[in-house]
Amino acid sequence: MKLWAITWLAALLLGCGGGESDATAEDREPHFLAGRRLVTQQDYDGAAKSFYKALEANPRSAAAHYELGVLFLSRKNDPASAIFHLQRHLILKPEAENKKDVLGQIEGLKSDLAGEILGNPQSQPNRSIQALRTQLNHLAAENAALKHQLLSKGITPNPAATTNSTTTLPPRPLPGGGSTVPNPPRPTAMRTHTVKQGDNPTSIARRYDISLSKLLAANPGLKPAQMQIGDELKIPPRQ
């Protein structure tokens, strides 16, 4: 991972708001301010609800989308929603100062999701699978946003309409063709990793075949920019 990416991610984990210092109408909106306050109080569910209310008040609030993207990336372990809100942030604010860093995070999250589909983050996913997964991610994030909007208005969504299903991947083909072999079982016990020279969160996540977001969720106090040789990280199971 490049140095700028590590530094930017460390800023996210410390609760920075994307480096935007100019006060705007967006970040003076009452629900937005309430969301930022709840983040500092570590009430991340409450913060998400406040940022969604800020979007109800101003659907074109790039700042609210950015804060939601940060929450789903670093606190709520939901890369699909993180991708959706970070992309909306850039669509609404195409000249954002942090555009390069946000694009890097989006590509990293997409790579993690593709790796989870194939069971091997080092391999290149089939283009059709990538396109389908991206579409499903957008639909899931939009569904979550609509659900929050309904709840904020006192309307309870129909549970049958929000039921999640799990898709099982087919067995992997043998390199030489012919018959197939089942996907290898994934470890279920929590492991630890001792940081070595050259390690960074992305390389560690790939080494253990897990997503970056899962690694960050298992180590809530992790500050990538301050990671030192000899530090021990918790490695969550892949399932």
DRENROGU-193749 format. One record per atom (N, C-alpha, C): z, y, x. Coordinates in steps of 0.02 Angstrom, whole numbers, padded with zeros to 5 digits, always signed. Atoms other than C-alpha are relative to their C-alpha. Layout:
N
ZYX ...
This chain:
239
+00000-00060+00042 +00000+00000+00000 +00000+00062+00044 +00004-00061-00039 -00046+00173+00067 +00065+00039-00007 -00063-00037-00001 +00095+00292+00113 +00007+00045-00060 -00006-00045+00057 +00052+00415-00026 +00020-00038-00063 -00016+00039+00060 +00064+00277-00156 +00074-00019-00001 -00071+00018-00004 +00236+00221-00094 +00043+00061-00016 -00039-00061+00011 +00300+00401-00092 -00002+00020-00074 +00006-00018+00071 +00234+00433-00268 +00040-00046-00044 -00038+00047+00040 +00311+00275-00338 +00074+00012+00008 -00071-00016-00010 +00478+00320-00259 +00020+00059-00042 -00015-00059+00042 +00468+00487-00349 +00008-00020-00072 -00006+00024+00069 +00441+00395-00514 +00068-00032-00011 -00062+00036+00008 +00593+00284-00485 +00060+00047+00000 -00054-00049-00002 +00700+00438-00451 -00001+00046-00061 +00002-00038+00063 +00647+00510-00619 -00035+00066+00004 +00038-00062-00005 +00531+00646-00558 -00051+00002-00056 +00047-00007+00055 +00412+00714-00688 -00071+00010+00022 +00069-00002-00020 +00250+00695-00593 -00018+00059+00045 +00013-00053-00047 +00271+00846-00479 -00028+00063-00032 +00026-00059+00033 +00217+00975-00610 +00057+00050-00008 -00055-00048+00001 +00324+01129-00582 -00012+00058-00047 +00015-00056+00044 +00235+01256-00693 +00024-00015-00070 -00024+00009+00068 +00324+01278-00859 -00057+00012-00049 +00053-00006+00050 +00202+01251-01002 +00029-00011-00069 -00023+00011+00069 +00212+01242-01191 +00017-00074-00010 -00013+00071+00008 +00207+01053-01174 +00071-00018+00022 -00065+00021-00024 +00363+01035-01068 +00057+00046-00023 -00053-00038+00033 +00457+01165-01171 +00012-00025-00071 -00007+00027+00068 +00435+01065-01332 +00068-00036-00006 -00069+00026+00005 +00610+01014-01397 +00005-00075+00008 -00003+00073-00006 +00573+00827-01414 -00015-00022+00072 +00015+00016-00069 +00497+00825-01240 +00061+00012+00045 -00059-00015-00039 +00650+00910-01167 +00056-00051-00013 -00050+00051+00016 +00762+00786-01259 -00015-00065+00036 +00019+00061-00035 +00663+00642-01185 +00017+00003+00074 -00016-00007-00071 +00683+00709-01007 +00075-00005+00010 -00073+00004-00006 +00870+00729-01037 +00024-00072-00007 -00020+00070+00010 +00886+00550-01102 -00020-00044+00059 +00018+00037-00060 +00794+00486-00948 +00054+00007+00053 -00053-00011-00050 +00927+00566-00837 +00064-00036-00020 -00058+00038+00024 +01058+00480-00946 -00012-00075-00003 +00021+00070-00003 +00966+00314-00922 -00004-00032-00070 +00013+00025+00067 +00937+00297-01110 -00075-00002-00009 +00072+00002-00004 +00758+00240-01088 -00033-00012-00068 +00026+00010+00067 +00731+00178-01266 +00000+00066-00039 -00005-00064+00034 +00792+00344-01335 -00050+00051+00028 +00048-00045-00031 +00684+00437-01210 -00071-00013-00025 +00067+00018+00025 +00528+00342-01265 -00010+00026-00071 +00006-00025+00069 +00563+00385-01448 -00010+00075-00001 +00007-00073-00002 +00582+00569-01403 -00069+00021+00023 +00067-00018-00024 +00419+00573-01306 -00053-00016-00053 +00047+00014+00055 +00329+00490-01453 +00004+00054-00053 -00006-00056+00047 +00400+00626-01566 -00034+00062+00027 +00036-00057-00031 +00333+00754-01442 -00075-00007-00011 +00071+00011+00013 +00162+00674-01465 -00018+00011-00073 +00012-00015+00071 +00179+00687-01654 -00007+00075-00009 +00003-00073+00006 +00212+00873-01633 -00063+00027+00034 +00059-00022-00036 +00069+00890-01508 -00036-00061+00027 +00035+00061-00021 -00050+00739-01498 -00037+00007+00066 +00036-00011-00062 -00135+00819-01347 +00046+00018+00058 -00048-00014-00053 +00022+00829-01241 -00010-00049+00058 +00010+00041-00060 -00032+00762-01071 +00067-00016+00033 -00065+00010-00032 +00147+00784-01008 +00039-00057-00034 -00036+00054+00035 +00220+00670-01144 -00031-00068+00015 +00033+00063-00018 +00089+00536-01108 +00020-00021+00071 -00018+00017-00069 +00131+00546-00923 +00071-00028+00003 -00069+00024-00001 +00318+00527-00953 +00005-00071-00030 +00000+00067+00030 +00286+00376-01066 -00030-00051+00049 +00029+00045-00050 +00174+00300-00932 +00049-00018+00054 -00051+00012-00051 +00312+00320-00804 +00055-00047-00026 -00051+00043+00030 +00440+00242-00922 -00023-00072-00004 +00025+00068+00008 +00332+00091-00961 -00014-00033+00067 +00012+00028-00066 +00290+00068-00777 +00064-00020+00035 -00058+00011-00044 +00460+00084-00694 +00063-00023-00036 -00063+00014+00035 +00589+00054-00832 -00006-00054-00054 +00006+00044+00058 +00519-00050-00976 -00044-00061+00013 +00038+00060-00020 +00411-00177-00882 -00056-00016-00050 +00056+00008+00048 +00260-00149-00996 -00062+00032+00031 +00058-00030-00035 +00106-00124-00884 -00057+00020-00046 +00055-00016+00046 -00016-00125-01032 +00010+00070-00030 -00014-00066+00029 +00069+00025-01114 -00001+00053+00054 +00002-00048-00055 +00089+00109-00944 -00072+00021+00015 +00071-00015-00012 -00100+00097-00915 -00026+00047-00054 +00026-00040+00055 -00137+00168-01088 +00022+00072+00006 -00025-00069-00001 -00024+00321-01071 -00021+00037+00062 +00023-00034-00060 -00072+00359-00891 -00074+00020-00006 +00070-00017+00011 -00256+00353-00940 -00006+00059-00049 +00001-00056+00047 -00223+00468-01089 +00020+00065+00035 -00021-00059-00039 -00134+00587-00970 -00059+00030+00038 +00057-00025-00039 -00290+00599-00861 -00057+00024-00045 +00053-00023+00047 -00408+00614-01011 +00017+00070-00025 -00021-00065+00027 -00307+00760-01080 +00007+00053+00054 -00008-00047-00055 -00280+00837-00908 -00041-00025+00060 +00043+00029-00051 -00431+00787-00801 +00008+00031+00069 -00009-00033-00065 -00387+00912-00663 +00072-00002+00023 -00071+00006-00020 -00206+00853-00643 +00006-00005+00075 -00011+00002-00072 -00137+00879-00467 +00014-00070+00025 -00018+00069-00021 -00075+00699-00464 -00053-00051-00020 +00052+00044+00026 -00241+00627-00525 -00013-00059+00046 +00015+00054-00048 -00275+00526-00366 +00055-00053-00001 -00056+00047+00000 -00102+00448-00367 +00003-00040-00065 -00002+00035+00064 -00108+00407-00553 -00056-00052-00005 +00055+00048+00001 -00278+00325-00534 +00016-00061+00043 -00020+00057-00042 -00208+00218-00393 +00049-00045-00035 -00048+00040+00037 -00063+00162-00502 -00034-00039-00056 +00036+00034+00054 -00181+00120-00647 -00038-00060+00028 +00038+00056-00029 -00291+00013-00534 +00048-00056+00023 -00048+00051-00020 -00136-00075-00464 +00026-00040-00059 -00023+00034+00060 -00073-00115-00639 -00054-00046-00028 +00054+00043+00024 -00243-00181-00691 -00007-00063+00044 +00004+00057-00046 -00246-00292-00536 +00056-00050-00014 -00056+00044+00015 -00073-00360-00579 -00013-00039-00064 +00014+00034+00063 -00126-00399-00758 -00054-00053+00009 +00053+00049-00012 -00285-00485-00698 +00027-00060+00037 -00030+00055-00037 -00183-00588-00575 +00041-00045-00045 -00040+00041+00045 -00067-00646-00714 -00045-00044-00043 +00046+00039+00041 -00216-00703-00817 -00025-00062+00038 +00030+00053-00039 -00291-00807-00677 +00051-00044+00036 -00051+00038-00037 -00127-00866-00600 -00005+00009+00074 +00007-00012-00071 -00183-00800-00431 -00024+00072+00011 +00019-00070-00006 -00181-00611-00396 -00048+00013+00057 +00046-00011-00056 -00286-00635-00238 -00073-00011-00021 +00069+00016+00019 -00440-00698-00333 -00029+00055-00044 +00034-00049+00041 -00569-00589-00419 -00011-00027-00070 +00007+00026+00068 -00561-00608-00609 -00071+00006-00026 +00064-00003+00034 -00713-00642-00715 -00006+00067-00036 +00009-00067+00029 -00787-00477-00777 +00013+00000-00075 -00010+00002+00072 -00786-00532-00959 +00073-00005-00017 -00072+00006+00011 -00602-00581-00947 +00033+00068+00011 -00028-00067-00013 -00561-00411-00870 -00013+00047-00059 +00017-00046+00055 -00653-00318-01008 +00040-00017-00063 -00037+00020+00059 -00569-00420-01144 +00074+00018+00006 -00071-00016-00011 -00397-00398-01067 +00013+00075-00006 -00008-00072+00005 -00422-00210-01051 -00001+00023-00072 +00004-00018+00071 -00472-00198-01234 +00064-00019-00036 -00062+00023+00032 -00320-00300-01287 +00059+00045+00020 -00054-00044-00023 -00207-00189-01180 -00001+00065-00039 +00005-00062+00037 -00272-00033-01267 +00024-00010-00072 -00020+00013+00069 -00249-00111-01439 +00076-00009-00005 -00072+00012+00001 -00072-00168-01397 +00038+00066+00008 -00034-00064-00010 -00024+00005-01333 -00006+00045-00061 +00009-00040+00060 -00099+00092-01484 +00043-00025-00057 -00043+00030+00051 -00007-00029-01598 +00073+00020+00010 -00069-00020-00015 +00157+00011-01509 +00012+00073-00018 -00007-00071+00016 +00126+00198-01528 +00004+00011-00076 -00001-00006+00073 +00089+00180-01715 +00066-00025-00028 -00064+00027+00023 +00245+00073-01737 +00056+00050+00009 -00052-00051-00013 +00354+00208-01656 -00007+00058-00049 +00010-00056+00046 +00275+00341-01766 +00025-00018-00070 -00025+00022+00066 +00312+00239-01924 +00076-00001-00002 -00073+00003-00002 +00492+00208-01870 +00031+00069+00000 -00027-00068-00002 +00517+00393-01834 -00002+00033-00069 +00005-00027+00068 +00465+00429-02015 +00040-00041-00050 -00042+00040+00044 +00586+00298-02084 -00037-00056-00034 +00040+00054+00029 +00449+00170-02122 +00005-00061+00045 -00006+00062-00039 +00479-00010-02067 -00066-00037-00002 +00064+00035+00000 +00317-00095-02010 +00007-00072-00026 +00001+00069+00022 +00269-00263-02084 +00006-00046+00060 -00009+00043-00058 +00337-00394-01961 -00060-00046+00011 +00056+00047-00008 +00189-00509-01996 -00058+00032+00036 +00056-00034-00032 +00071-00375-01931 +00012+00012+00073 -00016-00014-00070 +00161-00359-01764 +00019-00062+00038 -00018+00063-00034 +00185-00542-01722 -00045-00010+00060 +00037+00011-00062 +00134-00579-01542 -00018-00074+00006 +00019+00069-00013 +00041-00736-01493 -00012-00009+00075 +00008+00015-00070 +00029-00820-01324 -00061-00044+00010 +00060+00038-00014 -00136-00883-01254 +00010-00041+00063 -00006+00044-00058 -00137-01033-01137 -00067-00004+00035 +00062+00003-00038 -00266-01029-00998 -00023-00071+00008 +00026+00067-00012 -00381-01178-00975 +00014-00022+00071 -00011+00024-00068 -00358-01290-00822 -00052+00029+00048 +00045-00028-00050 -00435-01225-00661 -00048-00053+00025 +00048+00049-00026 -00596-01309-00601 +00012-00014+00073 -00004+00017-00071 -00597-01400-00435 -00053+00039+00039 +00048-00040-00038 -00684-01302-00294 -00069-00031+00002 +00065+00032-00004 -00824-01432-00285 -00031-00017-00066 +00026+00016+00067 -00852-01442-00472 +00028-00067-00024 -00023+00064+00027 -00823-01595-00581 +00062+00009-00042 -00059+00000+00042 -00655-01632-00658 +00046+00059+00017 -00044-00057-00010 -00516-01504-00673 +00071-00024+00015 -00071+00014-00014 -00335-01495-00617 +00041+00050-00039 -00041-00047+00038 -00194-01417-00718 +00026+00056+00045 -00029-00055-00037 -00125-01249-00667 +00069-00022+00026 -00064+00020-00028 +00026-01271-00551 +00058+00030-00039 -00058-00029+00035 +00199-01247-00631 +00027+00060+00037 -00027-00061-00030 +00278-01079-00602 +00075-00007+00010 -00072+00005-00012 +00451-01064-00524 +00039+00039-00053 -00040-00032+00052 +00589-01019-00647 +00065+00031+00027 -00063-00025-00027 +00739-00982-00533 -00011+00065+00038 +00002-00063-00037 +00775-00810-00460 +00005-00014+00074 -00001+00009-00072 +00736-00803-00274 +00014+00066+00034 -00009-00062-00039 +00767-00676-00135 -00051+00002+00056 +00047-00011-00055 +00654-00602-00003 +00031+00049+00048 -00025-00045-00052 +00710-00524+00161 -00059+00040+00026 +00054-00044-00019 +00602-00373+00203 -00014-00007+00074 +00023+00004-00069 +00500-00392+00363 -00045+00059+00015 +00044-00055-00020 +00396-00270+00462 -00068-00006-00034 +00064+00000+00034 +00240-00221+00367 +00004-00014-00074 -00008+00015+00072 +00312-00270+00197 -00001+00065-00041 -00006-00053+00050 +00291-00156+00046 +00002-00034-00068 -00008+00033+00065 +00322-00188-00140 -00062-00036-00024 +00061+00033+00024 +00140-00228-00177 -00013-00065+00038 +00013+00061-00038 +00121-00353-00034 +00051-00055-00016 -00052+00049+00017 +00287-00436-00080 -00015-00031-00068 +00016+00026+00066 +00236-00451-00263 -00058-00050+00003 +00057+00045-00006 +00070-00530-00214 +00020-00065+00035 -00021+00060-00037 +00155-00649-00093 +00033-00051-00046 -00035+00045+00045 +00263-00720-00232 -00037-00008-00067 +00042+00011+00059 +00123-00713-00362 +00032+00028-00063 -00030-00034+00058 +00214-00591-00477 -00030+00070-00003 +00025-00068+00007 +00169-00419-00543 +00048+00049+00033 -00041-00053-00031 +00229-00260-00459 +00053+00024-00049 -00049-00025+00049 +00313-00205-00621 +00059-00047-00007 -00055+00048+00005 +00415-00367-00629 +00046+00005+00061 -00040-00007-00060 +00471-00345-00449 +00045+00062-00005 -00039-00062+00006 +00527-00165-00485 +00055-00008-00052 -00050+00010+00052 +00617-00219-00644 +00058-00043+00025 -00052+00044-00027 +00713-00354-00548 +00042+00036+00053 -00036-00038-00052 +00766-00224-00418 +00003+00073-00020 +00000-00068+00027 +00809-00066-00517 +00019+00054+00049 -00020-00051-00049 +00885+00021-00366 -00048+00006+00058 +00047+00001-00056 +00734-00009-00254 -00035+00068+00008 +00035-00062-00017 +00666+00146-00167 -00051-00018+00054 +00050+00024-00048 +00502+00093-00084 -00005+00041+00063 +00007-00043-00059 +00496+00243+00032 +00058-00009+00049 -00059+00009-00042 +00669+00198+00100 +00013-00073+00017 -00009+00071-00012 +00645+00010+00112 +00001-00013+00075 -00008+00013-00070 +00702-00058+00280 -00003-00074+00015 +00001+00069-00021 +00680-00218+00378 +00071-00029-00007 -00064+00032+00010 +00819-00339+00331 +00028+00008-00070 -00021-00007+00069 +00840-00276+00152 -00018-00064-00039 +00014+00059+00041 +00849-00416+00023 -00020+00022-00070 +00024-00015+00067 +00749-00406-00139 +00004-00062-00043 +00000+00054+00048 +00768-00512-00294 -00072-00014-00022 +00068+00020+00021 +00609-00608-00337 +00005-00036-00067 -00005+00032+00066 +00596-00646-00524 -00049-00057-00007 +00048+00054+00012 +00512-00804-00589 -00064+00028-00029 +00065-00022+00024 +00329-00790-00634 -00004-00003-00076 +00004+00007+00073 +00356-00846-00815 +00042+00052-00034 
